[in-house]
Amino acid sequence: MLNKFHLLFIAMSIIYFEATECKSEKDHKWTIQNVQYCPENDKLESPLSNLKYNKINASIGELSYDICYKRPLDENVGILLKLEKWTEKGWSEFPLLPFQKDVCRYSLKSPLMREMWIYWGTKMKVPQPDKCPIPAGCYSMENVIIDMKLMQKVPFWSGLYRFSIIEKIVKTQEWIYCLQLTFESREIVG
């Protein structure tokens, strides 16, 4: 149930969202509004199931879900991180990270992603979360605490945002997995 991209995107998308609210270095408060399936989840090759996000208090939340990867997370699977901001015209996409081939190797080589990738892989009980590829199979994450430590370093304007973690087949660009997080950034005044 642990997709390399899923782990990476959940890890990256959630970007260690171990908190539903945090104060950023730019004097912003972050609040996770929702963690949800992407539209068409049931039509994806490896759809998420049993997705639950439980807010514990103003700064802590728990995430649980199941996933069955029908293929290994190897050089044939890539990841796309998409960031959108709500505007008067609807959701507007911001450049974030272009599509990266081989989600596992990319994540393990990235100074930003390595620790998160291994953390999420461990939580999903991947046999060797620090090795590639991640084997096909069913994985489950249960009540994993989400922390926004890394988000505190990312400058955001006030507003409503949606972050999507999408794992895709490299050759066809067909989506395998997708998870969305909606969060609000508010400037703290005074």
KASUL-V547674 format. One record per residue. SS is DSSP state (@ for helix, = for strand, . for the rest). PHI is phi in whole degrees, -180 to 180 (NA if undefined). OMEGA is omega in whole degrees, 0 to 359 (999 if undefined). Layout:
SS/PHI/OMEGA ; SS/PHI/OMEGA
This chain:
./NA/181 ; ./-105/177 ; ./-95/180 ; @/-57/178 ; @/-69/180 ; @/-61/178 ; @/-62/182 ; @/-66/182 ; @/-73/176 ; @/-65/178 ; @/-63/182 ; @/-78/181 ; @/-63/176 ; ./-71/182 ; ./33/181 ; ./61/177 ; ./-76/178 ; =/-82/178 ; ./-135/176 ; ./-86/175 ; =/-142/177 ; =/-150/173 ; =/-95/181 ; ./-90/177 ; ./-65/180 ; ./-95/181 ; ./58/175 ; =/-122/175 ; =/-106/181 ; =/-105/178 ; =/-133/175 ; =/-75/179 ; =/-87/187 ; =/-164/168 ; =/-123/189 ; =/-147/171 ; =/-67/171 ; ./-76/174 ; ./-56/179 ; ./71/180 ; @/-51/184 ; @/-69/180 ; @/-100/181 ; ./-79/180 ; ./-60/180 ; ./-128/183 ; ./-69/173 ; =/-75/174 ; =/-141/178 ; =/54/180 ; =/-72/178 ; =/-142/171 ; =/-125/181 ; =/-114/176 ; =/-77/180 ; ./-88/176 ; ./-155/185 ; ./-64/184 ; ./-127/184 ; ./-132/175 ; =/-144/179 ; =/-121/180 ; =/-119/176 ; =/-136/173 ; =/-170/176 ; =/-124/174 ; =/-151/175 ; =/-118/177 ; =/-82/180 ; ./-85/179 ; ./-141/177 ; ./-70/173 ; =/-87/184 ; ./-132/182 ; ./-65/180 ; ./-91/181 ; =/-123/179 ; =/-119/183 ; =/-133/176 ; =/-130/175 ; =/-107/185 ; =/-122/178 ; =/-120/179 ; =/-129/177 ; =/-121/178 ; =/-76/178 ; =/-127/178 ; ./-64/179 ; ./-101/182 ; =/105/182 ; =/-75/176 ; =/-116/184 ; =/-84/175 ; =/-109/174 ; =/-63/180 ; =/-132/180 ; =/-142/179 ; =/-66/179 ; =/-53/180 ; =/-115/177 ; ./-73/176 ; ./55/185 ; @/-54/182 ; @/-66/181 ; @/-64/178 ; @/-59/183 ; @/-66/181 ; @/-71/179 ; @/-89/184 ; ./-80/178 ; ./-60/180 ; ./-79/189 ; ./-93/188 ; @/-52/183 ; @/-60/180 ; @/-66/181 ; @/-58/181 ; @/-67/179 ; @/-59/181 ; @/-67/177 ; @/-62/178 ; @/-64/180 ; @/-65/180 ; ./-93/177 ; ./63/173 ; ./-68/184 ; ./-53/178 ; ./-136/186 ; ./-65/179 ; ./-98/181 ; ./-127/177 ; ./-116/355 ; ./-82/171 ; =/-83/183 ; ./-65/171 ; ./-61/179 ; =/148/181 ; =/-99/182 ; =/-132/182 ; =/-139/174 ; =/-115/183 ; =/-125/173 ; =/49/179 ; =/-85/180 ; =/-68/180 ; =/-107/184 ; ./-130/181 ; ./-99/182 ; ./-53/182 ; @/-68/180 ; @/-65/180 ; @/-61/182 ; @/-91/183 ; ./-96/180 ; ./-75/177 ; ./-128/171 ; ./-85/176 ; ./-64/177 ; =/148/180 ; =/-101/183 ; =/-126/173 ; =/-130/181 ; =/-115/180 ; =/-117/174 ; =/-110/186 ; =/-127/174 ; =/-102/186 ; =/-134/172 ; =/-73/185 ; ./-59/186 ; ./-69/186 ; ./-103/185 ; ./65/177 ; ./-69/179 ; =/-73/176 ; =/-106/187 ; =/-145/177 ; =/-158/177 ; =/-137/180 ; =/-121/174 ; =/-123/176 ; =/-112/180 ; =/-141/180 ; =/-116/174 ; =/-116/179 ; =/-124/176 ; =/-72/178 ; ./-92/182 ; ./-102/175 ; ./76/999
